[in-house]
C-alpha cells in the first residue's frame, strides 16, 4: 500500500513526496521466478557448484533485502 500512488498526493507515492526523488525498484522480484541461493565456501569443495537453483517465494520478515527461496 505504501508503494502505490495516491490521488491526494497527485498520483505520487508517499516516499516520492517525502524525499522529492523517485524510489528504486531494482530489488523487487516476480513471485515464482527462478532464483539462486549462494552456498558458502566452507560447505562446498573446490569443483562443486556454489549456488543452488530455487524458486522465489517472497520477501523475508526480518530484513529489507532478504528473500524466501
PDB file of N, CA, C, O and CB in Angstrom:
ATOM      1  N   UNK A   1       0.829  -1.189   0.000  1.00  0.00           N
ATOM      2  CA  UNK A   1       0.000   0.000   0.000  1.00  0.00           C
ATOM      3  C   UNK A   1       0.876   1.256   0.000  1.00  0.00           C
ATOM      4  O   UNK A   1       0.539   2.238  -0.663  1.00  0.00           O
ATOM      5  CB  UNK A   1      -0.944  -0.004   1.214  1.00  0.00           C
ATOM      6  N   UNK A   2       1.996   1.239   0.735  1.00  0.00           N
ATOM      7  CA  UNK A   2       2.845   2.418   0.820  1.00  0.00           C
ATOM      8  C   UNK A   2       3.591   2.701  -0.474  1.00  0.00           C
ATOM      9  O   UNK A   2       4.109   3.803  -0.654  1.00  0.00           O
ATOM     10  CB  UNK A   2       3.826   2.257   1.940  1.00  0.00           C
ATOM     11  N   UNK A   3       3.656   1.732  -1.378  1.00  0.00           N
ATOM     12  CA  UNK A   3       4.377   1.924  -2.634  1.00  0.00           C
ATOM     13  C   UNK A   3       3.424   2.157  -3.801  1.00  0.00           C
ATOM     14  O   UNK A   3       3.856   2.128  -4.953  1.00  0.00           O
ATOM     15  CB  UNK A   3       5.263   0.721  -2.921  1.00  0.00           C
ATOM     16  N   UNK A   4       2.137   2.386  -3.532  1.00  0.00           N
ATOM     17  CA  UNK A   4       1.187   2.628  -4.612  1.00  0.00           C
ATOM     18  C   UNK A   4       0.821   4.119  -4.656  1.00  0.00           C
ATOM     19  O   UNK A   4       0.812   4.786  -3.621  1.00  0.00           O
ATOM     20  CB  UNK A   4      -0.087   1.753  -4.428  1.00  0.00           C
ATOM     21  N   UNK A   5       0.522   4.636  -5.846  1.00  0.00           N
ATOM     22  CA  UNK A   5       0.190   6.061  -5.988  1.00  0.00           C
ATOM     23  C   UNK A   5      -1.083   6.426  -5.230  1.00  0.00           C
ATOM     24  O   UNK A   5      -1.981   5.601  -5.061  1.00  0.00           O
ATOM     25  CB  UNK A   5       0.030   6.420  -7.464  1.00  0.00           C
ATOM     26  N   UNK A   6      -1.142   7.648  -4.789  1.00  0.00           N
ATOM     27  CA  UNK A   6      -2.285   8.139  -4.043  1.00  0.00           C
ATOM     28  C   UNK A   6      -2.819   9.407  -4.705  1.00  0.00           C
ATOM     29  O   UNK A   6      -2.038  10.290  -5.058  1.00  0.00           O
ATOM     30  CB  UNK A   6      -1.905   8.406  -2.570  1.00  0.00           C
ATOM     31  N   UNK A   7      -4.142   9.511  -4.879  1.00  0.00           N
ATOM     32  CA  UNK A   7      -4.718  10.684  -5.543  1.00  0.00           C
ATOM     33  C   UNK A   7      -4.548  11.976  -4.734  1.00  0.00           C
ATOM     34  O   UNK A   7      -4.343  13.019  -5.353  1.00  0.00           O
ATOM     35  CB  UNK A   7      -6.190  10.445  -5.809  1.00  0.00           C
ATOM     36  N   UNK A   8      -4.620  11.984  -3.383  1.00  0.00           N
ATOM     37  CA  UNK A   8      -4.374  13.241  -2.662  1.00  0.00           C
ATOM     38  C   UNK A   8      -2.943  13.768  -2.832  1.00  0.00           C
ATOM     39  O   UNK A   8      -2.697  14.958  -2.633  1.00  0.00           O
ATOM     40  CB  UNK A   8      -4.663  13.044  -1.186  1.00  0.00           C
ATOM     41  N   UNK A   9      -2.014  12.907  -3.191  1.00  0.00           N
ATOM     42  CA  UNK A   9      -0.620  13.323  -3.375  1.00  0.00           C
ATOM     43  C   UNK A   9      -0.296  13.617  -4.840  1.00  0.00           C
ATOM     44  O   UNK A   9       0.875  13.746  -5.195  1.00  0.00           O
ATOM     45  CB  UNK A   9       0.320  12.245  -2.847  1.00  0.00           C
ATOM     46  N   UNK A  10      -1.293  13.722  -5.676  1.00  0.00           N
ATOM     47  CA  UNK A  10      -1.061  13.999  -7.095  1.00  0.00           C
ATOM     48  C   UNK A  10      -0.528  12.784  -7.833  1.00  0.00           C
ATOM     49  O   UNK A  10       0.340  12.912  -8.696  1.00  0.00           O
ATOM     50  CB  UNK A  10      -0.092  15.154  -7.252  1.00  0.00           C
ATOM     51  N   UNK A  11      -1.043  11.599  -7.500  1.00  0.00           N
ATOM     52  CA  UNK A  11      -0.636  10.316  -8.076  1.00  0.00           C
ATOM     53  C   UNK A  11       0.857  10.032  -7.874  1.00  0.00           C
ATOM     54  O   UNK A  11       1.494   9.410  -8.723  1.00  0.00           O
ATOM     55  CB  UNK A  11      -0.965  10.288  -9.561  1.00  0.00           C
ATOM     56  N   UNK A  12       1.401  10.484  -6.764  1.00  0.00           N
ATOM     57  CA  UNK A  12       2.764  10.155  -6.357  1.00  0.00           C
ATOM     58  C   UNK A  12       2.687   9.224  -5.159  1.00  0.00           C
ATOM     59  O   UNK A  12       1.675   9.195  -4.458  1.00  0.00           O
ATOM     60  CB  UNK A  12       3.589  11.442  -6.020  1.00  0.00           C
ATOM     61  N   UNK A  13       3.734   8.475  -4.922  1.00  0.00           N
ATOM     62  CA  UNK A  13       3.767   7.619  -3.748  1.00  0.00           C
ATOM     63  C   UNK A  13       4.283   8.438  -2.569  1.00  0.00           C
ATOM     64  O   UNK A  13       4.969   9.438  -2.780  1.00  0.00           O
ATOM     65  CB  UNK A  13       4.656   6.359  -3.992  1.00  0.00           C
ATOM     66  N   UNK A  14       3.973   8.044  -1.336  1.00  0.00           N
ATOM     67  CA  UNK A  14       4.401   8.820  -0.172  1.00  0.00           C
ATOM     68  C   UNK A  14       5.917   9.046  -0.104  1.00  0.00           C
ATOM     69  O   UNK A  14       6.352  10.132   0.279  1.00  0.00           O
ATOM     70  CB  UNK A  14       3.948   8.127   1.082  1.00  0.00           C
ATOM     71  N   UNK A  15       6.715   8.060  -0.461  1.00  0.00           N
ATOM     72  CA  UNK A  15       8.175   8.214  -0.421  1.00  0.00           C
ATOM     73  C   UNK A  15       8.647   9.293  -1.392  1.00  0.00           C
ATOM     74  O   UNK A  15       9.545  10.070  -1.069  1.00  0.00           O
ATOM     75  CB  UNK A  15       8.861   6.882  -0.748  1.00  0.00           C
ATOM     76  N   UNK A  16       8.052   9.342  -2.568  1.00  0.00           N
ATOM     77  CA  UNK A  16       8.428  10.339  -3.566  1.00  0.00           C
ATOM     78  C   UNK A  16       8.070  11.751  -3.089  1.00  0.00           C
ATOM     79  O   UNK A  16       8.819  12.697  -3.333  1.00  0.00           O
ATOM     80  CB  UNK A  16       7.736  10.038  -4.908  1.00  0.00           C
ATOM     81  N   UNK A  17       6.936  11.891  -2.416  1.00  0.00           N
ATOM     82  CA  UNK A  17       6.527  13.178  -1.883  1.00  0.00           C
ATOM     83  C   UNK A  17       7.455  13.609  -0.743  1.00  0.00           C
ATOM     84  O   UNK A  17       7.815  14.782  -0.646  1.00  0.00           O
ATOM     85  CB  UNK A  17       5.072  13.117  -1.396  1.00  0.00           C
ATOM     86  N   UNK A  18       7.837  12.671   0.108  1.00  0.00           N
ATOM     87  CA  UNK A  18       8.668  12.976   1.266  1.00  0.00           C
ATOM     88  C   UNK A  18      10.103  13.332   0.870  1.00  0.00           C
ATOM     89  O   UNK A  18      10.645  14.323   1.359  1.00  0.00           O
ATOM     90  CB  UNK A  18       8.675  11.796   2.220  1.00  0.00           C
ATOM     91  N   UNK A  19      10.730  12.535  -0.011  1.00  0.00           N
ATOM     92  CA  UNK A  19      12.140  12.735  -0.357  1.00  0.00           C
ATOM     93  C   UNK A  19      12.343  13.614  -1.577  1.00  0.00           C
ATOM     94  O   UNK A  19      13.411  14.206  -1.733  1.00  0.00           O
ATOM     95  CB  UNK A  19      12.796  11.411  -0.593  1.00  0.00           C
ATOM     96  N   UNK A  20      11.347  13.714  -2.446  1.00  0.00           N
ATOM     97  CA  UNK A  20      11.487  14.504  -3.655  1.00  0.00           C
ATOM     98  C   UNK A  20      12.144  13.754  -4.804  1.00  0.00           C
ATOM     99  O   UNK A  20      12.356  14.330  -5.871  1.00  0.00           O
ATOM    100  CB  UNK A  20      12.270  15.728  -3.358  1.00  0.00           C
ATOM    101  N   UNK A  21      12.467  12.490  -4.609  1.00  0.00           N
ATOM    102  CA  UNK A  21      13.076  11.683  -5.676  1.00  0.00           C
ATOM    103  C   UNK A  21      12.277  10.400  -5.869  1.00  0.00           C
ATOM    104  O   UNK A  21      11.585   9.938  -4.961  1.00  0.00           O
ATOM    105  CB  UNK A  21      14.562  11.353  -5.346  1.00  0.00           C
ATOM    106  N   UNK A  22      12.385   9.840  -7.059  1.00  0.00           N
ATOM    107  CA  UNK A  22      11.664   8.594  -7.354  1.00  0.00           C
ATOM    108  C   UNK A  22      12.332   7.426  -6.639  1.00  0.00           C
ATOM    109  O   UNK A  22      13.557   7.403  -6.512  1.00  0.00           O
ATOM    110  CB  UNK A  22      11.613   8.333  -8.885  1.00  0.00           C
ATOM    111  N   UNK A  23      11.540   6.444  -6.165  1.00  0.00           N
ATOM    112  CA  UNK A  23      12.113   5.294  -5.456  1.00  0.00           C
ATOM    113  C   UNK A  23      12.806   4.325  -6.413  1.00  0.00           C
ATOM    114  O   UNK A  23      12.569   4.351  -7.621  1.00  0.00           O
ATOM    115  CB  UNK A  23      11.022   4.560  -4.677  1.00  0.00           C
ATOM    116  N   UNK A  24      13.651   3.483  -5.865  1.00  0.00           N
ATOM    117  CA  UNK A  24      14.382   2.480  -6.624  1.00  0.00           C
ATOM    118  C   UNK A  24      13.673   1.132  -6.472  1.00  0.00           C
ATOM    119  O   UNK A  24      13.522   0.629  -5.359  1.00  0.00           O
ATOM    120  CB  UNK A  24      15.864   2.391  -6.149  1.00  0.00           C
ATOM    121  N   UNK A  25      13.242   0.554  -7.585  1.00  0.00           N
ATOM    122  CA  UNK A  25      12.522  -0.711  -7.565  1.00  0.00           C
ATOM    123  C   UNK A  25      13.401  -1.888  -7.999  1.00  0.00           C
ATOM    124  O   UNK A  25      12.870  -2.949  -8.327  1.00  0.00           O
ATOM    125  CB  UNK A  25      11.304  -0.621  -8.460  1.00  0.00           C
ATOM    126  N   UNK A  26      14.724  -1.732  -8.010  1.00  0.00           N
ATOM    127  CA  UNK A  26      15.621  -2.772  -8.500  1.00  0.00           C
ATOM    128  C   UNK A  26      15.596  -4.043  -7.659  1.00  0.00           C
ATOM    129  O   UNK A  26      15.878  -5.120  -8.183  1.00  0.00           O
ATOM    130  CB  UNK A  26      17.017  -2.243  -8.554  1.00  0.00           C
ATOM    131  N   UNK A  27      15.266  -3.950  -6.370  1.00  0.00           N
ATOM    132  CA  UNK A  27      15.290  -5.133  -5.521  1.00  0.00           C
ATOM    133  C   UNK A  27      13.981  -5.923  -5.537  1.00  0.00           C
ATOM    134  O   UNK A  27      13.896  -6.960  -4.879  1.00  0.00           O
ATOM    135  CB  UNK A  27      15.610  -4.731  -4.116  1.00  0.00           C
ATOM    136  N   UNK A  28      12.963  -5.470  -6.264  1.00  0.00           N
ATOM    137  CA  UNK A  28      11.702  -6.199  -6.350  1.00  0.00           C
ATOM    138  C   UNK A  28      11.806  -7.318  -7.380  1.00  0.00           C
ATOM    139  O   UNK A  28      12.391  -7.135  -8.447  1.00  0.00           O
ATOM    140  CB  UNK A  28      10.548  -5.245  -6.709  1.00  0.00           C
ATOM    141  N   UNK A  29      11.241  -8.467  -7.060  1.00  0.00           N
ATOM    142  CA  UNK A  29      11.283  -9.631  -7.946  1.00  0.00           C
ATOM    143  C   UNK A  29       9.874 -10.156  -8.174  1.00  0.00           C
ATOM    144  O   UNK A  29       8.962  -9.865  -7.401  1.00  0.00           O
ATOM    145  CB  UNK A  29      12.185 -10.741  -7.359  1.00  0.00           C
ATOM    146  N   UNK A  30       9.701 -10.930  -9.236  1.00  0.00           N
ATOM    147  CA  UNK A  30       8.418 -11.543  -9.572  1.00  0.00           C
ATOM    148  C   UNK A  30       8.284 -12.839  -8.788  1.00  0.00           C
ATOM    149  O   UNK A  30       9.207 -13.653  -8.776  1.00  0.00           O
ATOM    150  CB  UNK A  30       8.296 -11.803 -11.107  1.00  0.00           C
ATOM    151  N   UNK A  31       7.143 -13.041  -8.131  1.00  0.00           N
ATOM    152  CA  UNK A  31       6.906 -14.257  -7.358  1.00  0.00           C
ATOM    153  C   UNK A  31       6.887 -15.466  -8.281  1.00  0.00           C
ATOM    154  O   UNK A  31       6.244 -15.442  -9.331  1.00  0.00           O
ATOM    155  CB  UNK A  31       5.583 -14.159  -6.574  1.00  0.00           C
ATOM    156  N   UNK A  32       7.592 -16.524  -7.889  1.00  0.00           N
ATOM    157  CA  UNK A  32       7.651 -17.749  -8.676  1.00  0.00           C
ATOM    158  C   UNK A  32       8.767 -17.765  -9.699  1.00  0.00           C
ATOM    159  O   UNK A  32       8.897 -18.736 -10.445  1.00  0.00           O
ATOM    160  CB  UNK A  32       6.357 -17.960  -9.367  1.00  0.00           C
ATOM    161  N   UNK A  33       9.588 -16.704  -9.758  1.00  0.00           N
ATOM    162  CA  UNK A  33      10.665 -16.683 -10.743  1.00  0.00           C
ATOM    163  C   UNK A  33      11.847 -17.527 -10.266  1.00  0.00           C
ATOM    164  O   UNK A  33      11.938 -17.895  -9.095  1.00  0.00           O
ATOM    165  CB  UNK A  33      11.116 -15.237 -11.015  1.00  0.00           C
ATOM    166  N   UNK A  34      12.732 -17.819 -11.188  1.00  0.00           N
ATOM    167  CA  UNK A  34      13.926 -18.600 -10.902  1.00  0.00           C
ATOM    168  C   UNK A  34      14.910 -17.748 -10.095  1.00  0.00           C
ATOM    169  O   UNK A  34      15.144 -16.584 -10.421  1.00  0.00           O
ATOM    170  CB  UNK A  34      14.582 -19.106 -12.218  1.00  0.00           C
ATOM    171  N   UNK A  35      15.487 -18.339  -9.032  1.00  0.00           N
ATOM    172  CA  UNK A  35      16.452 -17.625  -8.191  1.00  0.00           C
ATOM    173  C   UNK A  35      17.570 -18.591  -7.806  1.00  0.00           C
ATOM    174  O   UNK A  35      17.413 -19.807  -7.912  1.00  0.00           O
ATOM    175  CB  UNK A  35      15.763 -17.028  -6.913  1.00  0.00           C
ATOM    176  N   UNK A  36      18.672 -18.053  -7.370  1.00  0.00           N
ATOM    177  CA  UNK A  36      19.822 -18.856  -6.982  1.00  0.00           C
ATOM    178  C   UNK A  36      20.261 -18.483  -5.582  1.00  0.00           C
ATOM    179  O   UNK A  36      20.452 -17.306  -5.279  1.00  0.00           O
ATOM    180  CB  UNK A  36      20.979 -18.675  -7.973  1.00  0.00           C
ATOM    181  N   UNK A  37      20.422 -19.488  -4.721  1.00  0.00           N
ATOM    182  CA  UNK A  37      20.882 -19.284  -3.349  1.00  0.00           C
ATOM    183  C   UNK A  37      22.370 -19.600  -3.287  1.00  0.00           C
ATOM    184  O   UNK A  37      22.810 -20.639  -3.778  1.00  0.00           O
ATOM    185  CB  UNK A  37      20.079 -20.172  -2.343  1.00  0.00           C
ATOM    186  N   UNK A  38      23.144 -18.705  -2.684  1.00  0.00           N
ATOM    187  CA  UNK A  38      24.579 -18.865  -2.574  1.00  0.00           C
ATOM    188  C   UNK A  38      24.918 -19.860  -1.469  1.00  0.00           C
ATOM    189  O   UNK A  38      24.361 -19.793  -0.374  1.00  0.00           O
ATOM    190  CB  UNK A  38      25.251 -17.517  -2.308  1.00  0.00           C
ATOM    191  N   UNK A  39      25.827 -20.777  -1.757  1.00  0.00           N
ATOM    192  CA  UNK A  39      26.326 -21.740  -0.785  1.00  0.00           C
ATOM    193  C   UNK A  39      27.705 -21.253  -0.348  1.00  0.00           C
ATOM    194  O   UNK A  39      28.534 -20.906  -1.190  1.00  0.00           O
ATOM    195  CB  UNK A  39      26.385 -23.204  -1.383  1.00  0.00           C
ATOM    196  N   UNK A  40      27.955 -21.224   0.956  1.00  0.00           N
ATOM    197  CA  UNK A  40      29.234 -20.707   1.444  1.00  0.00           C
ATOM    198  C   UNK A  40      30.396 -21.609   1.016  1.00  0.00           C
ATOM    199  O   UNK A  40      30.206 -22.796   0.748  1.00  0.00           O
ATOM    200  CB  UNK A  40      29.205 -20.574   2.975  1.00  0.00           C
ATOM    201  N   UNK A  41      31.584 -21.039   0.958  1.00  0.00           N
ATOM    202  CA  UNK A  41      32.775 -21.790   0.538  1.00  0.00           C
ATOM    203  C   UNK A  41      33.092 -22.933   1.487  1.00  0.00           C
ATOM    204  O   UNK A  41      33.659 -23.941   1.065  1.00  0.00           O
ATOM    205  CB  UNK A  41      33.975 -20.862   0.441  1.00  0.00           C
ATOM    206  N   UNK A  42      32.740 -22.799   2.757  1.00  0.00           N
ATOM    207  CA  UNK A  42      33.015 -23.845   3.744  1.00  0.00           C
ATOM    208  C   UNK A  42      32.172 -25.096   3.514  1.00  0.00           C
ATOM    209  O   UNK A  42      32.576 -26.189   3.909  1.00  0.00           O
ATOM    210  CB  UNK A  42      32.766 -23.314   5.143  1.00  0.00           C
ATOM    211  N   UNK A  43      31.009 -24.953   2.881  1.00  0.00           N
ATOM    212  CA  UNK A  43      30.092 -26.080   2.682  1.00  0.00           C
ATOM    213  C   UNK A  43      30.259 -26.790   1.341  1.00  0.00           C
ATOM    214  O   UNK A  43      29.570 -27.779   1.091  1.00  0.00           O
ATOM    215  CB  UNK A  43      28.683 -25.600   2.804  1.00  0.00           C
ATOM    216  N   UNK A  44      31.146 -26.319   0.479  1.00  0.00           N
ATOM    217  CA  UNK A  44      31.338 -26.991  -0.793  1.00  0.00           C
ATOM    218  C   UNK A  44      32.827 -27.165  -1.086  1.00  0.00           C
ATOM    219  O   UNK A  44      33.676 -26.445  -0.560  1.00  0.00           O
ATOM    220  CB  UNK A  44      30.656 -26.208  -1.923  1.00  0.00           C
ATOM    221  N   UNK A  45      33.112 -28.137  -1.935  1.00  0.00           N
ATOM    222  CA  UNK A  45      34.504 -28.411  -2.300  1.00  0.00           C
ATOM    223  C   UNK A  45      34.921 -27.578  -3.505  1.00  0.00           C
ATOM    224  O   UNK A  45      34.143 -26.764  -4.002  1.00  0.00           O
ATOM    225  CB  UNK A  45      34.701 -29.906  -2.597  1.00  0.00           C
ATOM    226  N   UNK A  46      36.123 -27.779  -3.964  1.00  0.00           N
ATOM    227  CA  UNK A  46      36.729 -26.935  -4.983  1.00  0.00           C
ATOM    228  C   UNK A  46      35.936 -26.888  -6.291  1.00  0.00           C
ATOM    229  O   UNK A  46      35.753 -25.804  -6.845  1.00  0.00           O
ATOM    230  CB  UNK A  46      38.118 -27.414  -5.262  1.00  0.00           C
ATOM    231  N   UNK A  47      35.468 -28.008  -6.793  1.00  0.00           N
ATOM    232  CA  UNK A  47      34.816 -28.048  -8.104  1.00  0.00           C
ATOM    233  C   UNK A  47      33.297 -28.193  -8.024  1.00  0.00           C
ATOM    234  O   UNK A  47      32.648 -28.403  -9.049  1.00  0.00           O
ATOM    235  CB  UNK A  47      35.380 -29.183  -8.910  1.00  0.00           C
ATOM    236  N   UNK A  48      32.725 -28.085  -6.840  1.00  0.00           N
ATOM    237  CA  UNK A  48      31.277 -28.178  -6.694  1.00  0.00           C
ATOM    238  C   UNK A  48      30.621 -26.826  -6.992  1.00  0.00           C
ATOM    239  O   UNK A  48      31.262 -25.777  -6.937  1.00  0.00           O
ATOM    240  CB  UNK A  48      30.908 -28.654  -5.274  1.00  0.00           C
ATOM    241  N   UNK A  49      29.349 -26.884  -7.304  1.00  0.00           N
ATOM    242  CA  UNK A  49      28.598 -25.654  -7.567  1.00  0.00           C
ATOM    243  C   UNK A  49      28.499 -24.805  -6.304  1.00  0.00           C
ATOM    244  O   UNK A  49      28.383 -25.340  -5.201  1.00  0.00           O
ATOM    245  CB  UNK A  49      27.191 -25.981  -8.099  1.00  0.00           C
ATOM    246  N   UNK A  50      28.542 -23.491  -6.462  1.00  0.00           N
ATOM    247  CA  UNK A  50      28.495 -22.592  -5.317  1.00  0.00           C
ATOM    248  C   UNK A  50      27.125 -21.938  -5.150  1.00  0.00           C
ATOM    249  O   UNK A  50      26.954 -21.042  -4.323  1.00  0.00           O
ATOM    250  CB  UNK A  50      29.557 -21.527  -5.457  1.00  0.00           C
ATOM    251  N   UNK A  51      26.163 -22.387  -5.931  1.00  0.00           N
ATOM    252  CA  UNK A  51      24.800 -21.887  -5.781  1.00  0.00           C
ATOM    253  C   UNK A  51      23.809 -23.007  -6.064  1.00  0.00           C
ATOM    254  O   UNK A  51      24.138 -23.997  -6.717  1.00  0.00           O
ATOM    255  CB  UNK A  51      24.545 -20.686  -6.722  1.00  0.00           C
ATOM    256  N   UNK A  52      22.601 -22.836  -5.565  1.00  0.00           N
ATOM    257  CA  UNK A  52      21.549 -23.833  -5.735  1.00  0.00           C
ATOM    258  C   UNK A  52      20.350 -23.148  -6.379  1.00  0.00           C
ATOM    259  O   UNK A  52      19.933 -22.076  -5.942  1.00  0.00           O
ATOM    260  CB  UNK A  52      21.158 -24.493  -4.366  1.00  0.00           C
ATOM    261  N   UNK A  53      19.796 -23.771  -7.422  1.00  0.00           N
ATOM    262  CA  UNK A  53      18.645 -23.219  -8.130  1.00  0.00           C
ATOM    263  C   UNK A  53      17.395 -23.386  -7.264  1.00  0.00           C
ATOM    264  O   UNK A  53      17.126 -24.476  -6.758  1.00  0.00           O
ATOM    265  CB  UNK A  53      18.458 -23.911  -9.516  1.00  0.00           C
ATOM    266  N   UNK A  54      16.633 -22.300  -7.097  1.00  0.00           N
ATOM    267  CA  UNK A  54      15.431 -22.287  -6.261  1.00  0.00           C
ATOM    268  C   UNK A  54      14.314 -21.525  -6.965  1.00  0.00           C
ATOM    269  O   UNK A  54      14.478 -21.051  -8.090  1.00  0.00           O
ATOM    270  CB  UNK A  54      15.728 -21.654  -4.880  1.00  0.00           C
ATOM    271  N   UNK A  55      13.184 -21.418  -6.289  1.00  0.00           N
ATOM    272  CA  UNK A  55      12.048 -20.633  -6.760  1.00  0.00           C
ATOM    273  C   UNK A  55      11.803 -19.528  -5.741  1.00  0.00           C
ATOM    274  O   UNK A  55      11.785 -19.784  -4.537  1.00  0.00           O
ATOM    275  CB  UNK A  55      10.766 -21.527  -6.958  1.00  0.00           C
ATOM    276  N   UNK A  56      11.616 -18.306  -6.215  1.00  0.00           N
ATOM    277  CA  UNK A  56      11.374 -17.163  -5.340  1.00  0.00           C
ATOM    278  C   UNK A  56       9.968 -17.241  -4.772  1.00  0.00           C
ATOM    279  O   UNK A  56       8.995 -17.300  -5.524  1.00  0.00           O
ATOM    280  CB  UNK A  56      11.579 -15.833  -6.098  1.00  0.00           C
ATOM    281  N   UNK A  57       9.853 -17.242  -3.423  1.00  0.00           N
ATOM    282  CA  UNK A  57       8.552 -17.353  -2.763  1.00  0.00           C
ATOM    283  C   UNK A  57       8.071 -16.050  -2.144  1.00  0.00           C
ATOM    284  O   UNK A  57       6.867 -15.839  -1.997  1.00  0.00           O
ATOM    285  CB  UNK A  57       8.615 -18.406  -1.703  1.00  0.00           C
ATOM    286  N   UNK A  58       9.001 -15.176  -1.780  1.00  0.00           N
ATOM    287  CA  UNK A  58       8.600 -13.921  -1.156  1.00  0.00           C
ATOM    288  C   UNK A  58       9.778 -13.242  -0.492  1.00  0.00           C
ATOM    289  O   UNK A  58      10.932 -13.618  -0.694  1.00  0.00           O
ATOM    290  CB  UNK A  58       7.497 -14.160  -0.141  1.00  0.00           C
ATOM    291  N   UNK A  59       9.468 -12.242   0.297  1.00  0.00           N
ATOM    292  CA  UNK A  59      10.488 -11.457   0.974  1.00  0.00           C
ATOM    293  C   UNK A  59      10.584 -11.871   2.432  1.00  0.00           C
ATOM    294  O   UNK A  59       9.592 -12.285   3.033  1.00  0.00           O
ATOM    295  CB  UNK A  59      10.186  -9.959   0.861  1.00  0.00           C
ATOM    296  N   UNK A  60      11.780 -11.758   3.001  1.00  0.00           N
ATOM    297  CA  UNK A  60      11.994 -12.100   4.397  1.00  0.00           C
ATOM    298  C   UNK A  60      11.304 -11.121   5.334  1.00  0.00           C
ATOM    299  O   UNK A  60      11.025  -9.983   4.956  1.00  0.00           O
ATOM    300  CB  UNK A  60      13.472 -12.146   4.700  1.00  0.00           C
ATOM    301  N   UNK A  61      11.032 -11.561   6.544  1.00  0.00           N
ATOM    302  CA  UNK A  61      10.336 -10.724   7.508  1.00  0.00           C
ATOM    303  C   UNK A  61      11.285  -9.848   8.317  1.00  0.00           C
ATOM    304  O   UNK A  61      10.881  -8.798   8.817  1.00  0.00           O
ATOM    305  CB  UNK A  61       9.526 -11.585   8.438  1.00  0.00           C
ATOM    306  N   UNK A  62      12.549 -10.268   8.451  1.00  0.00           N
ATOM    307  CA  UNK A  62      13.485  -9.585   9.330  1.00  0.00           C
ATOM    308  C   UNK A  62      14.271  -8.468   8.674  1.00  0.00           C
ATOM    309  O   UNK A  62      14.696  -7.543   9.365  1.00  0.00           O
ATOM    310  CB  UNK A  62      14.424 -10.562   9.887  1.00  0.00           C
ATOM    311  N   UNK A  63      14.480  -8.518   7.361  1.00  0.00           N
ATOM    312  CA  UNK A  63      15.304  -7.503   6.730  1.00  0.00           C
ATOM    313  C   UNK A  63      14.680  -7.058   5.410  1.00  0.00           C
ATOM    314  O   UNK A  63      13.793  -7.720   4.872  1.00  0.00           O
ATOM    315  CB  UNK A  63      16.727  -8.030   6.503  1.00  0.00           C
ATOM    316  N   UNK A  64      15.158  -5.929   4.902  1.00  0.00           N
ATOM    317  CA  UNK A  64      14.617  -5.383   3.658  1.00  0.00           C
ATOM    318  C   UNK A  64      15.160  -6.110   2.424  1.00  0.00           C
ATOM    319  O   UNK A  64      14.520  -6.103   1.373  1.00  0.00           O
ATOM    320  CB  UNK A  64      14.935  -3.899   3.563  1.00  0.00           C
ATOM    321  N   UNK A  65      16.327  -6.730   2.544  1.00  0.00           N
ATOM    322  CA  UNK A  65      16.931  -7.356   1.373  1.00  0.00           C
ATOM    323  C   UNK A  65      16.872  -8.864   1.391  1.00  0.00           C
ATOM    324  O   UNK A  65      17.384  -9.505   0.473  1.00  0.00           O
ATOM    325  CB  UNK A  65      18.342  -6.930   1.250  1.00  0.00           C
ATOM    326  N   UNK A  66      16.264  -9.456   2.408  1.00  0.00           N
ATOM    327  CA  UNK A  66      16.187 -10.909   2.493  1.00  0.00           C
ATOM    328  C   UNK A  66      15.083 -11.474   1.620  1.00  0.00           C
ATOM    329  O   UNK A  66      14.018 -10.872   1.484  1.00  0.00           O
ATOM    330  CB  UNK A  66      15.973 -11.336   3.923  1.00  0.00           C
ATOM    331  N   UNK A  67      15.339 -12.627   1.031  1.00  0.00           N
ATOM    332  CA  UNK A  67      14.350 -13.293   0.172  1.00  0.00           C
ATOM    333  C   UNK A  67      14.042 -14.671   0.729  1.00  0.00           C
ATOM    334  O   UNK A  67      14.883 -15.272   1.397  1.00  0.00           O
ATOM    335  CB  UNK A  67      14.861 -13.402  -1.292  1.00  0.00           C
ATOM    336  N   UNK A  68      12.842 -15.179   0.462  1.00  0.00           N
ATOM    337  CA  UNK A  68      12.466 -16.554   0.808  1.00  0.00           C
ATOM    338  C   UNK A  68      12.511 -17.365  -0.478  1.00  0.00           C
ATOM    339  O   UNK A  68      11.820 -17.054  -1.448  1.00  0.00           O
ATOM    340  CB  UNK A  68      11.034 -16.624   1.486  1.00  0.00           C
ATOM    341  N   UNK A  69      13.325 -18.397  -0.473  1.00  0.00           N
ATOM    342  CA  UNK A  69      13.522 -19.226  -1.665  1.00  0.00           C
ATOM    343  C   UNK A  69      13.068 -20.644  -1.400  1.00  0.00           C
ATOM    344  O   UNK A  69      13.154 -21.496  -2.285  1.00  0.00           O
ATOM    345  CB  UNK A  69      14.992 -19.214  -2.104  1.00  0.00           C
TER     346      UNK A  69
END
